[in-house]
Amino acid sequence: MPIIEPFFRESGNGLGVICLHSNASSSSQWRALMEKLAPSFHVLAPDGFGAGKGPPWPATGHLTLGDEVALLEPVFKRAGDPFVLVGHSYGASVALVAAVQQPERVRALALYEPTLVSLVDAWSAPPNEADGIRLIVQKAVESLARGDRATAAQLFTDYWMGAGSWLARSEAQRHSIEGSIAHMKEWGNALFGEPTPLAAFGKLQMPVLLMIGSKTRAPARAVTRLLSQVLPNVHVVQLDGLGHMGPITHADTVNDAIERFLHRDARDA
């Protein structure tokens, strides 16, 4: 895939920190973290394919996590080597693949609940702990095939944030999520089809902050457990009362954990 210039937010000076957003979100989810880190770090937050001001989804519809990494190359260059990768959910999965592909460039990783569910399927054939999100993707794709984006968006939102969360969103928030949910099938294909084996993450030597909410769903918990068993320099932090969308619903709590990690581990790596 040719290099495409991505949109990214930028602030601060110092060690480069690149923040990667979750599905149905955009770089705007990291505004508070960027403000918090800017006095000490050079923070960049790009929009992925089909998100925010990012490039449109490829006409073929097919996209891999490796393609998402390739999109980030101009951001990597802007950050300067080495840099830190911060990621949430899908964005955390992209960060992991980037670290495997270019470990010499990544100084540290701060990840909140990667959804690299291909690891769960490789570890234990279905039925397994990834079945919950597998079913939601299937039902959402069926809704999209009927032209019903609202139901697809509600299924996705309520699964990760709890029943009633969709109806609690503002009209503007629902409109934004509905706009991005069209790529649900492709998100699922990228995450369930990622070929990087679990053993590859065992070769990563950089410090890794691996965060998980105490109220998260089984797929995220399973991925976190598998990664925590192989990453050689990992620090696992469970944040009480948080769910999968913790970086958005409890931004202060997550951002504080990231800031502490960056000042302690990432700078000394």
C-alpha positions in Angstrom: 0.0 0.0 0.0 1.5 3.4 -0.9 2.3 5.9 1.8 -0.7 8.1 2.6 -0.3 11.3 4.6 -2.5 10.8 7.7 -4.1 13.5 9.8 -2.7 13.9 13.3 -2.9 16.2 16.3 0.4 17.4 17.8 1.6 19.2 20.8 4.6 19.5 23.1 8.3 18.8 22.9 10.6 15.9 24.1 10.4 12.2 23.6 7.9 11.3 21.0 4.6 9.7 22.2 2.1 8.4 19.6 -1.4 7.8 20.7 -3.6 5.4 18.8 -7.4 5.4 19.2 -10.0 2.7 19.5 -12.7 1.6 16.9 -15.6 4.0 16.5 -13.4 6.8 17.8 -10.7 9.2 16.6 -7.6 11.1 17.7 -9.9 13.4 19.7 -10.2 10.8 22.4 -6.6 11.6 23.4 -7.0 15.4 23.8 -6.9 15.4 27.6 -3.8 13.1 27.6 -2.1 15.3 25.0 -2.6 18.3 27.2 -1.3 16.4 30.2 1.8 15.2 28.5 2.7 18.2 26.4 4.9 19.9 29.0 7.3 16.9 28.9 6.7 15.0 25.7 6.2 15.5 22.0 2.7 14.0 21.6 1.1 13.0 18.3 -2.4 11.4 17.9 -3.3 10.3 14.4 -6.7 9.3 12.9 -6.8 5.8 11.4 -8.5 4.7 8.2 -12.1 5.8 8.1 -11.8 7.7 11.4 -12.1 11.4 12.1 -10.1 13.3 9.4 -8.2 10.2 8.5 -8.0 8.7 5.0 -11.1 6.9 3.7 -11.4 3.2 4.0 -9.8 1.5 1.0 -12.2 0.8 -1.9 -11.5 -2.9 -1.6 -12.7 -2.9 1.9 -9.8 -5.1 2.9 -7.4 -3.8 5.5 -4.9 -5.5 7.9 -3.3 -4.2 11.1 -0.1 -4.1 9.0 -1.8 -1.6 6.7 -2.7 0.5 9.7 0.9 0.5 10.8 2.0 1.5 7.3 -0.3 4.5 7.4 1.5 5.7 10.5 5.0 5.9 9.0 4.9 9.7 8.4 3.8 10.0 12.1 6.7 7.8 13.2 9.1 10.0 11.3 7.6 13.1 12.8 7.9 11.7 16.3 11.6 10.7 15.8 13.3 7.5 16.9 12.8 6.0 19.4 9.2 6.8 20.3 6.5 5.5 22.7 3.3 4.0 21.5 0.1 4.4 23.5 -3.0 2.5 22.3 -6.5 1.6 23.3 -8.4 -1.5 22.0 -7.9 -1.7 18.2 -5.3 1.0 18.5 -3.4 -1.0 21.1 -3.5 -4.0 18.7 -2.0 -1.8 16.0 0.7 -0.6 18.4 1.6 -4.2 19.2 2.0 -5.2 15.5 4.1 -2.0 15.0 6.4 -3.0 17.8 6.9 -6.5 16.4 7.6 -5.1 13.0 10.0 -2.4 14.1 11.1 -3.1 17.7 14.2 -0.9 17.4 12.1 2.2 17.0 9.7 1.6 19.9 11.0 2.7 23.3 8.0 1.6 25.3 4.3 0.6 25.0 1.4 1.8 27.1 -1.7 -0.3 26.2 -5.2 -0.4 27.4 -7.0 -3.7 26.6 -5.7 -4.7 23.2 -8.4 -6.6 21.3 -6.1 -8.8 19.3 -8.6 -11.7 19.5 -6.6 -13.7 16.9 -4.4 -14.7 19.8 -7.4 -16.2 21.7 -8.4 -18.3 18.7 -4.9 -19.5 18.1 -4.6 -20.5 21.8 -7.9 -22.3 22.0 -10.2 -23.0 19.0 -13.7 -21.7 19.3 -15.9 -21.8 21.3 -13.7 -19.7 23.5 -13.5 -16.4 25.4 -13.6 -14.4 22.1 -17.1 -15.6 21.3 -18.8 -12.6 22.8 -17.3 -10.1 20.4 -17.4 -12.6 17.6 -21.2 -12.8 18.0 -21.6 -9.0 18.2 -19.6 -8.5 15.0 -21.8 -11.1 13.3 -25.1 -9.5 14.4 -23.8 -6.0 13.6 -22.7 -7.1 10.1 -26.2 -8.6 9.6 -27.8 -5.3 10.7 -25.5 -3.3 8.3 -26.5 -5.6 5.4 -30.1 -4.5 6.1 -29.0 -0.9 6.0 -29.6 -0.5 9.8 -26.5 1.3 11.1 -28.2 2.4 14.3 -28.8 -1.2 15.5 -25.2 -2.2 14.5 -23.9 0.8 16.5 -26.1 0.0 19.5 -24.9 -3.6 19.6 -21.2 -2.6 19.5 -21.6 0.3 22.0 -23.7 -1.7 24.5 -21.4 -4.7 24.4 -18.3 -2.7 25.4 -19.9 -0.1 27.6 -22.9 -1.9 29.1 -26.7 -2.1 28.3 -28.3 1.3 27.8 -25.0 3.0 26.9 -26.1 3.7 23.3 -29.3 5.4 24.4 -27.3 7.5 26.9 -25.1 8.9 24.1 -25.9 12.3 22.7 -27.3 12.6 19.2 -24.0 13.9 18.0 -22.2 11.0 19.5 -24.6 8.5 18.0 -24.3 10.1 14.6 -20.5 9.8 14.8 -20.5 6.2 15.8 -23.0 5.3 13.2 -20.8 6.9 10.6 -17.8 4.7 11.5 -19.6 1.5 12.3 -19.9 0.7 8.5 -16.4 -0.9 8.8 -17.4 -3.4 11.5 -16.8 -6.4 9.3 -13.4 -5.1 8.3 -12.4 -4.4 11.9 -13.4 -7.9 12.8 -11.5 -9.4 9.9 -8.3 -7.4 10.8 -8.4 -8.5 14.5 -9.5 -12.1 14.1 -7.3 -12.6 11.0 -4.0 -11.0 12.3 -1.3 -13.6 11.6 1.3 -12.5 14.2 1.7 -15.4 16.7 1.8 -15.0 20.4 5.4 -16.0 20.6 6.4 -12.9 18.5 5.4 -10.7 21.4 7.7 -12.6 23.7 10.6 -11.2 21.8 9.8 -7.6 22.7 12.2 -6.2 25.3 10.8 -2.7 25.7 8.9 -1.8 28.9 5.1 -2.4 28.5 2.3 -1.0 30.6 -0.7 -3.3 30.1 -3.8 -1.8 31.6 -7.2 -3.6 32.1 -10.4 -2.6 33.7 -11.9 -4.7 36.4 -15.3 -4.6 34.7 -14.2 -5.5 31.2 -15.4 -8.2 28.9 -14.1 -11.7 28.4 -12.3 -11.2 25.1 -10.2 -8.3 26.3 -9.5 -10.1 29.6 -8.3 -13.2 27.6 -6.0 -11.1 25.3 -4.5 -9.3 28.3 -3.9 -12.6 30.1 -2.1 -14.2 27.1 0.1 -11.1 26.5 0.9 -10.8 30.2 2.3 -14.4 30.1 4.8 -13.8 27.2 5.8 -10.1 27.3 9.2 -10.2 29.1 9.1 -6.6 30.5 5.4 -6.1 31.3 3.7 -4.3 34.1 0.0 -5.2 34.4 -2.3 -2.8 36.1 -6.0 -3.5 36.8 -8.0 -0.3 37.2 -10.9 -0.9 39.5 -14.4 0.0 38.3 -13.4 0.6 34.7 -14.7 -1.2 31.6 -13.2 -1.6 28.1 -13.8 2.1 27.3 -12.0 3.3 30.3 -9.7 5.7 28.4 -12.9 7.6 27.4 -15.2 7.1 30.4 -12.5 7.5 33.0 -9.9 9.4 31.2 -8.3 11.0 34.3 -7.6 7.6 35.8 -6.1 6.1 32.7 -4.1 9.2 31.8 -2.6 9.3 35.3 -1.4 5.7 34.9 0.1 6.5 31.5 1.8 9.6 32.7 3.4 7.8 35.7 4.6 5.0 33.4 6.1 7.5 30.9 8.0 9.4 33.5 9.3 6.3 35.3 9.8 3.5 32.7 9.7 4.9 29.2 12.3 7.6 29.9 14.7 5.2 31.6 14.4 2.5 28.9 
